[in-house]
Amino acid sequence: MTTVTTNKALVLSGESKNAILTLDEQIVNCIGEDAQIIHTGKKAKIYDNEGTEYDEDKGTIKHGKNSLFITTGEESFIEASSKSVAFASGKKAEISYPFEHDESNEDTELNLVKNSVAITTGDEAVICCYASNSVAISTGNDIWIQDLTAGSIGIATGSNAKVGSEGSFKTGAIFGDNSSIIGSDGIYSAFVGGKNCTATIGENGALLSEFPLEELTAGTNSVIVVGWHDGERKRFSTYYQGTDFEGNIEWVTKDPETGKKTKHFRSNTYKTTELGELVLTGTYESEKDISWQKD
């Protein structure tokens, strides 16, 4: 393991990419695989997967995997690649996964970072987990785990945490109070272990909450299980979309005279009471002209 203390901008390549770095505001570019880098400086930035290679048949391919990155300073940044472990303990730290460009693959899913682990322990940290089959864990308060996708899991244990994505992912879990899980357009399972929390699940989603929820929305074919206390024991109430509540629905109408097709949307917001009752709190309706779509 090499200790480097003088270069503000540093490139690590070759067979040995093991280093302990201490400078504040240092930028580190890592080229290749199997790196082990520890950085203790404030506002340090580590970029993995910076190297490229050109294959006559496959085009330009960025590489970099199987690495370990650790930062301890405040406002650090790690951009990691596939099969990597990234750990950041400082306040306002950020871990991100870039799009792994590969001209030989036009399928976006194939170009995602894969099988990686990101962990933050400081407050106000951010993990951008646009990576398939990966895990993002954050233990600080006021954090955000975002962009979960394709079989990935997000877990937050602190208060005022946000976990979620616009797309589908595997599982989201929040354990702190005043936290939220967001995933209105995605298919995923959600667990809520804190009080005064909110949750949004999409089509075919499943939501389990240990305590009553301040606010929730749910898509078609979803199920909600919420805990409450009757004064003597813990109880759980179960609600099925389409049977026990309407949830978020959409439908299409066609004007028989003009042929105009319209897609209608209705989103319903609920909360659960201290007695486990599901109560409608609001409804929002919208519509969109889809006449251009073929029958």
Number of C-alpha atoms within 10 A of each C-alpha: 11 11 13 13 13 11 13 12 12 15 14 17 16 10 11 14 19 19 17 17 22 21 20 18 16 21 18 21 18 26 23 23 24 18 23 19 23 20 26 20 21 21 22 25 24 24 20 28 23 17 15 15 10 11 11 6 8 12 12 15 17 18 19 22 22 17 24 21 23 21 29 23 24 22 22 28 25 24 20 29 32 25 19 24 20 23 22 29 24 25 22 22 29 28 24 21 24 19 16 20 18 19 16 13 13 10 10 11 14 14 18 22 24 24 19 24 23 25 23 30 23 25 22 20 29 23 26 19 27 21 31 23 19 24 22 25 20 30 21 24 22 21 29 24 27 22 22 31 27 19 17 25 27 30 23 31 21 23 22 22 28 28 29 31 23 16 17 24 24 20 23 27 25 28 23 23 19 19 27 29 27 22 29 22 17 23 23 27 22 27 20 27 18 24 18 17 26 23 27 21 30 25 22 16 24 21 25 20 25 19 24 26 26 16 18 24 22 31 27 19 17 24 22 22 18 24 21 21 15 10 8 6 7 11 15 17 16 15 16 17 19 15 9 12 18 18 26 25 17 14 10 13 13 13 9 8 6 8 10 13 19 16 15 15 15 15 17 19 18 21 19 21 16 13 16 21 16 21 13 17 12 10 12 10 12 10 13 11 13 14 14 8 7 6 5
